[in-house]
Amino acid sequence: MCLDHMAKMNEAGWSGVDGKMVENGYKVTKVFADGPAKPAGIKVGDVMTKINGTSKDDASFQQVYMEAMKPGNTVTFTVARSGHEKEIKVKLVAMPEDVFVTMVGRHMLDHAETQTAGK
């Protein structure tokens, strides 16, 4: 089931960031040198609080996210940086294969550890 979900992620648009969910959004922990986020101005430490004006707490967020995150789409991320919010437009690209493989491997290992820990 996890693998099927992850396989669908290969079709999603890629902004060129990695991070983790935090209370108010998605905190950027890595900006890939060859990704579209870097020239757009997204930086490590930014917290993405909205996608196309919709926050993760909004009931329509999942739908907005799924419609927006496709290769070729330009997405507006609202980021919090140094106490200020800023809108940054990023044109998404297809996820590089090496990034996808790393993401799937990390996800599967995280879930394998969680699932086997209870046995």
Backbone as numpy.savetxt, mean C-alpha at the origin, in Angstrom:
# Nx Ny Nz CAx CAy CAz Cx Cy Cz
-6.18 -20.44 0.67 -7.00 -19.25 0.67 -6.13 -17.99 0.67
-5.13 -17.95 1.52 -4.21 -16.80 1.55 -3.52 -16.65 0.21
-3.06 -17.76 -0.36 -2.33 -17.70 -1.61 -3.23 -17.17 -2.73
-4.49 -17.56 -2.75 -5.42 -17.05 -3.76 -5.59 -15.53 -3.62
-5.72 -15.07 -2.39 -5.85 -13.62 -2.14 -4.59 -12.89 -2.59
-3.44 -13.42 -2.26 -2.18 -12.77 -2.62 -1.98 -12.76 -4.14
-2.40 -13.82 -4.83 -2.26 -13.87 -6.29 -3.01 -12.72 -6.95
-4.15 -12.35 -6.40 -4.93 -11.23 -6.95 -4.19 -9.90 -6.78
-3.34 -9.81 -5.77 -2.58 -8.58 -5.53 -1.61 -8.29 -6.67
-1.24 -9.32 -7.43 -0.31 -9.14 -8.54 -0.91 -8.27 -9.64
-2.23 -8.16 -9.66 -2.91 -7.34 -10.67 -3.13 -5.91 -10.18
-2.85 -5.63 -8.93 -3.09 -4.30 -8.36 -2.00 -3.33 -8.79
-2.34 -2.06 -8.76 -1.35 -1.03 -9.04 -0.39 -0.91 -7.87
0.82 -0.47 -8.16 1.88 -0.37 -7.15 2.36 1.06 -7.06
2.41 1.58 -5.86 2.86 2.96 -5.66 4.36 3.04 -5.38
4.95 1.92 -4.98 6.38 1.93 -4.68 6.71 2.23 -3.24
5.78 1.90 -2.34 6.05 2.07 -0.92 5.76 0.77 -0.19
6.36 0.65 0.96 6.06 -0.43 1.89 5.80 0.24 3.23
5.03 -0.41 4.07 4.73 0.21 5.36 3.90 -0.70 6.23
3.24 -0.07 7.18 2.40 -0.82 8.11 1.21 0.03 8.50
0.13 -0.66 8.82 -1.08 0.04 9.26 -0.84 0.59 10.66
-1.26 1.83 10.85 -1.22 2.47 12.15 -2.61 3.04 12.40
-2.81 3.59 13.57 -4.15 4.04 13.96 -4.80 4.98 12.94
-4.04 5.92 12.41 -4.64 6.92 11.53 -4.36 6.71 10.05
-3.79 5.56 9.67 -3.54 5.31 8.26 -2.47 4.27 8.02
-1.66 4.50 6.99 -0.61 3.57 6.57 0.72 4.31 6.65
1.58 3.89 7.56 2.87 4.56 7.76 3.90 3.99 6.80
4.52 4.87 6.03 5.51 4.48 5.04 6.83 4.18 5.74
7.31 2.93 5.56 8.59 2.53 6.15 9.68 2.37 5.09
9.26 2.31 3.82 10.23 2.19 2.72 9.64 2.82 1.48
10.46 3.58 0.77 10.09 4.11 -0.54 11.08 3.50 -1.53
10.59 2.70 -2.46 11.45 2.02 -3.42 12.04 3.04 -4.41
13.33 2.92 -4.65 14.03 3.87 -5.53 13.46 3.88 -6.94
12.97 2.73 -7.40 12.46 2.64 -8.77 10.94 2.71 -8.84
10.29 3.06 -7.75 8.83 3.15 -7.73 8.35 4.56 -8.01
7.08 4.71 -8.36 6.53 6.03 -8.68 6.34 6.97 -7.49
6.33 6.47 -6.27 6.13 7.33 -5.10 7.32 8.24 -4.86
8.51 7.77 -5.15 9.72 8.56 -4.87 9.73 9.87 -5.65
9.59 9.86 -6.98 9.59 11.14 -7.68 8.36 12.00 -7.38
7.29 11.36 -6.91 6.08 12.12 -6.56 6.26 12.89 -5.25
7.21 12.44 -4.41 7.49 13.16 -3.17 7.09 12.47 -1.89
6.67 11.22 -1.95 6.34 10.49 -0.72 7.65 10.09 -0.04
7.67 10.22 1.29 8.90 9.97 2.06 8.64 8.97 3.18
9.72 8.30 3.61 9.65 7.42 4.78 9.19 8.27 5.96
8.25 7.72 6.73 7.69 8.44 7.87 6.35 9.08 7.57
6.05 9.31 6.28 4.73 9.84 5.93 3.66 8.85 6.37
2.52 9.36 6.77 1.37 8.50 7.06 0.30 8.82 6.03
-0.02 7.83 5.20 -1.07 7.99 4.20 -2.40 7.89 4.93
-3.13 8.99 4.96 -4.38 9.02 5.72 -5.62 8.87 4.83
-5.47 9.16 3.53 -6.61 9.05 2.61 -6.14 8.62 1.23
-7.03 7.96 0.52 -6.82 7.64 -0.89 -7.98 8.28 -1.64
-7.65 9.16 -2.57 -8.67 9.89 -3.34 -9.72 10.51 -2.43
-9.25 11.08 -1.32 -10.13 11.80 -0.40 -10.91 10.95 0.58
-10.69 9.63 0.57 -11.44 8.72 1.44 -10.51 8.09 2.47
-10.87 8.19 3.75 -10.04 7.60 4.81 -10.42 6.15 5.04
-9.52 5.42 5.70 -9.77 3.99 5.95 -10.96 3.77 6.87
-11.39 4.79 7.60 -12.53 4.65 8.49 -13.86 4.88 7.79
-13.81 5.34 6.55 -15.03 5.60 5.76 -15.61 4.27 5.28
-16.92 4.14 5.32 -17.58 2.90 4.91 -17.29 2.54 3.46
-17.02 3.52 2.61 -16.78 3.25 1.19 -15.30 3.03 0.87
-14.43 3.01 1.89 -12.99 2.94 1.64 -12.60 1.73 0.81
-13.09 0.55 1.15 -12.69 -0.66 0.44 -13.03 -0.56 -1.05
-14.20 -0.04 -1.36 -14.60 0.12 -2.76 -13.72 1.14 -3.47
-13.47 2.28 -2.83 -12.61 3.32 -3.40 -11.22 2.76 -3.64
-10.69 2.04 -2.66 -9.36 1.45 -2.77 -9.28 0.50 -3.96
-10.24 -0.42 -4.07 -10.22 -1.42 -5.13 -10.32 -0.77 -6.52
-11.13 0.27 -6.64 -11.28 0.95 -7.92 -10.04 1.77 -8.27
-9.39 2.34 -7.28 -8.26 3.24 -7.52 -6.96 2.50 -7.80
-6.72 1.41 -7.12 -5.40 0.77 -7.13 -5.21 -0.16 -8.33
-5.15 0.44 -9.51 -4.93 -0.31 -10.74 -3.78 0.34 -11.50
-2.94 -0.50 -12.15 -1.83 0.08 -12.92 -2.34 1.10 -13.93
-1.66 2.22 -14.02 -2.03 3.28 -14.94 -2.89 4.36 -14.32
-3.55 4.06 -13.21 -4.37 5.07 -12.53 -3.48 6.06 -11.78
-3.92 7.31 -11.73 -3.28 8.30 -10.89 -4.12 8.43 -9.63
-3.48 8.22 -8.49 -4.15 8.20 -7.20 -3.64 9.39 -6.39
-4.56 10.03 -5.67 -4.18 11.11 -4.78 -4.13 10.57 -3.36
-2.92 10.57 -2.79 -2.74 10.16 -1.40 -2.66 11.41 -0.55
-3.43 11.44 0.52 -3.28 12.50 1.52 -2.31 11.95 2.54
-1.21 12.66 2.75 -0.20 12.19 3.71 -0.04 13.20 4.83
0.16 12.67 6.01 0.48 13.51 7.17 1.99 13.49 7.33
2.57 14.71 7.41 4.02 14.84 7.56 4.30 16.05 8.42
5.01 15.85 9.50 5.40 16.95 10.40 4.21 17.79 10.84
3.10 17.13 11.15 1.93 17.84 11.65 1.06 18.50 10.60
1.41 18.33 9.33 0.62 18.93 8.25 0.17 17.85 7.28
-0.98 18.08 6.64 -1.44 17.16 5.60 -1.11 17.74 4.23
-0.81 16.84 3.32 -0.43 17.23 1.98 -0.99 16.20 1.01
-1.50 16.64 -0.13 -1.97 15.72 -1.16 -0.86 15.50 -2.18
-0.62 14.21 -2.47 0.42 13.83 -3.43 -0.19 12.88 -4.45
-0.04 13.23 -5.71 -0.54 12.38 -6.79 0.55 11.41 -7.24
0.16 10.14 -7.38 1.09 9.10 -7.79 0.44 8.29 -8.91
1.15 8.16 -10.03 0.66 7.30 -11.13 1.15 5.88 -10.85
0.21 4.98 -10.61 0.53 3.61 -10.25 1.06 2.83 -11.44
1.91 1.85 -11.16 2.47 0.97 -12.17 2.20 -0.47 -11.75
2.50 -1.40 -12.64 2.42 -2.82 -12.28 3.52 -3.13 -11.28
3.22 -3.98 -10.33 4.19 -4.34 -9.31 5.31 -5.18 -9.92
6.57 -4.81 -9.68 7.68 -5.63 -10.18 7.61 -7.03 -9.58
8.01 -8.01 -10.37 7.90 -9.40 -9.95 8.68 -9.68 -8.67
9.88 -9.12 -8.53 10.67 -9.39 -7.33 10.01 -8.83 -6.07
9.34 -7.69 -6.19 8.62 -7.10 -5.05 7.42 -7.98 -4.69
6.71 -8.45 -5.71 5.54 -9.30 -5.49 5.95 -10.61 -4.79
7.01 -11.24 -5.28 7.46 -12.50 -4.69 7.87 -12.31 -3.23
8.56 -11.23 -2.93 8.95 -10.94 -1.55 7.72 -10.72 -0.67
6.74 -9.97 -1.18 5.52 -9.69 -0.42 4.75 -10.98 -0.12
4.60 -11.84 -1.12 3.88 -13.10 -0.93 4.63 -13.98 0.07
5.94 -14.08 -0.08 6.72 -14.91 0.83 6.62 -14.44 2.27
6.72 -13.12 2.48 6.62 -12.57 3.83 5.23 -12.84 4.42
4.19 -12.64 3.61 2.81 -12.85 4.06 2.59 -14.32 4.44
3.05 -15.23 3.60 2.84 -16.65 3.87 3.60 -17.09 5.13
4.80 -16.58 5.31 5.55 -16.93 6.52 4.88 -16.38 7.78
4.38 -15.15 7.70 3.68 -14.57 8.84 2.46 -15.41 9.21
1.70 -15.85 8.22 0.50 -16.63 8.50 0.83 -18.04 8.92
1.89 -18.63 8.38 2.28 -19.99 8.78 2.67 -20.00 10.25
3.41 -18.98 10.69 3.83 -18.91 12.10 2.62 -18.76 13.01
1.67 -17.92 12.61 0.47 -17.68 13.41 -0.37 -18.94 13.51
-0.56 -19.63 12.38 -1.42 -20.80 12.34 -0.81 -22.00 13.06
0.50 -22.15 12.99 1.12 -23.30 13.64 1.43 -23.06 15.11
1.41 -21.82 15.53 1.72 -21.49 16.93 0.68 -22.06 17.89
-0.56 -22.19 17.42 -1.62 -22.68 18.28 -1.69 -24.19 18.39
-0.86 -24.89 17.62 -0.92 -26.37 17.61 0.01 -26.96 18.62
